[in-house]
Amino acid sequence: RLKPFNRLQVILQHLKMSKQTDSTAEVLLEKRGGAGIITLNRPKALNALNLSMIQQIYPQIKTWEQDPETFVIIIKGTGGKAFCAGGDIRAITDAGKVGGRLAQDFFREEYILNYAIGTCKKPYVALIDGITMGGGVGLSVHGHFRVATEKTLFAMPETAIGLFPDVGGGYFLPRLSGKVGYYLALTGFRLKGRDVLKAGIATHFVESEKLPALEKDLIALKSPSTENIADLLNSYHVKSKVDQEKEFVLGEHMDKINSLFSANSMEEIVKKLKEDGSPFAIKQLETINKMSPTSLKMTLRQLREGASMSLQDVLTMEYRLSQACMRGHDFYEGVRAVLIDKDQSPRWKPAALEEVSDEFVDDCFKPLGNNDLKL
C-alpha cells in the first residue's frame, strides 16, 4: 500500500494531469447547476469545428435532453476572438482530394448535430461572442436563443470557396426578412454586433463583458421554463446600450436588396444589378464576380427551395449538395486560393454563370440513394 504522503502525491499528480488534459481538450462538456455547458476550446483555430468535436457534442446534447436535472444547454467559445469561425475545411479538402471518408462523414455528422440542435427539447442558448461563421452558425442559429455581443462578426462566406451556405442555411436564410438572407448567402456580407440582431439572426444583444454574469444567472435558475430563460435574457438585453442608436447597416439598402435579389436566376440578378448602376449595386456586382459561378447558382436554388422546406428536408438536400461539391472542381480551387496559397485568385471552372448549365445544377440536387443523409 502507498504511504499517505505518496498517495497524496499520486492524487495531486493525477489532478494536475486531468486538469491539463481538460484545458487542452478541443471541447469541454460540463454540468453546472441546472445547465449543461458546451465550451468550444480551440482558440488558436478560432474554435473551428472538427469531426471529433462533433462526435463529443452530439451524444452529450442527447444525454442532457433526456436528463430531468438539466434545464438549459449553453454553448460558447474560448479565447475571446471567436465563438466558432467555421468547420475544419482544410481537413475536409485533404480527404476529398483522395476520396477519404472524412469528406462524407464530416458533413453527415455535422448536419445530424445541426438537426439535433434544431429539434432540441431543452432551451438552447448560444453565446455568439466573436467570429461566428459557417459551421459556427450551424451550432447556434437553430437553437432557441442566440445572444450576440458588440464583438459578434457573422457571415456565411461559402460562395467564395466554391461551397454553399450549408449547416441549414437553406432553412434560416430565406426566412430572414425580405431578401436579406439571399443577399448574405450570395455575397458573404459580414454583419457585426447589433446588426446580427437587427437582421433577425440573433435573438438578444448583450455586452460581451456581461456574459459571465449572464451565464452565472442562467446556471442559478431553479428548474426554469423556456419563458423564465427568455425573461432572464431579456433583462440583460434591455440594459445593453452599446450601439443602440445605430441604424441597421443594410437599412438604407433594403429596398434595393429586396428588389434586386428577388430575381429567379443568377443571370437575372446580375442583369438587375447592372441596370441599377448605383454605387451599392456596382459594389455587389464586384463581389459576386469573385464568387464561384457554380456555387452562386447552387446557392440561389438551395435558398429558393429551402424557403418552403422543413429543416430536416433542407439538411438532406444540403448533404447532397456537399457531396456534389466534393466531386467537383471549385471547392478545392477555392480553398487553395483563399486558405492555402492565399493568392485570392481562384480559377473557377466553369468561369462564367452562363456556362453553368441547369442540367449540371439539377445533378447536384439528385438523391444519393443509400448514401443519402437520414435524419
C-alpha positions, 0 to 999 in steps of 0.5 A: 500500500502507498504511504499517505504522503505518496498517495497524496502525491499520486492524487495531486499528480493525477489532478494536475494531469486531468486538469491539463488534459481538460484545458487542452481538450478541443471541447469541454462538456460540463454540468453546472447547476441546472445547465449543461455547458458546451465550451468550444476550446480551440482558440488558436483555430478560432474554435473551428469545428472538427469531426471529433468535436462533433462526435463529443457534442452530439451524444452529450446534447442527447444525454442532457435532453433526456436528463430531468436535472438539466434545464438549459444547454449553453454553448460558447467559445474560448479565447475571446476572438471567436465563438466558432469561425467555421468547420475544419475545411482544410481537413475536409479538402485533404480527404476529398482530394483522395476520396477519404471518408472524412469528406462524407462523414464530416458533413453527415455528422455535422448536419445530424448535430445541426438537426439535433440542435434544431429539434432540441427539447431543452432551451438552447442558448448560444453565446455568439461572442466573436467570429461566428461563421459557417459551421459556427452558425450551424451550432447556434442559429437553430437553437432557441436563443442566440445572444450576440455581443458588440464583438459578434462578426457573422457571415456565411462566406461559402460562395467564395470557396466554391461551397454553399451556405450549408449547416441549414442555411437553406432553412434560416436564410430565406426566412430572414426578412425580405431578401436579406438572407439571399443577399448574405448567402450570395455575397458573404456580407459580414454583419457585426454586433447589433446588426446580427440582431437587427437582421433577425439572426440573433435573438438578444444583444448583450455586452460581451463583458456581461456574459459571465454574469449572464451565464452565472444567472442562467446556471442559478435558475431553479428548474426554469421554463423556456419563458423564465430563460427568455425573461432572464435574457431579456433583462440583460438585453434591455440594459445593453446600450452599446450601439443602440442608436445605430441604424441597421447597416443594410437599412438604407439598402433594403429596398434595393436588396429586396428588389434586386435579389428577388430575381429567379436566376443568377443571370437575372440578378446580375442583369438587375444589378447592372441596370441599377448602376448605383454605387451599392449595386456596382459594389455587389456586382464586384463581389459576386464576380469573385464568387464561384459561378457554380456555387452562386447558382447552387446557392440561389436554388438551395435558398429558393427551395429551402424557403418552403422546406422543413429543416430536416428536408433542407439538411438532406438536400444540403448533404447532397449538395456537399457531396456534389461539391466534393466531386467537383472542381471549385471547392478545392480551387477555392480553398487553395486560393483563399486558405492555402496559397492565399493568392485570392485568385481562384480559377473557377471552372466553369468561369462564367454563370452562363456556362453553368448549365441547369442540367449540371445544377439539377445533378447536384440536387439528385438523391444519393440513394443509400448514401443519402443523409437520414435524419 
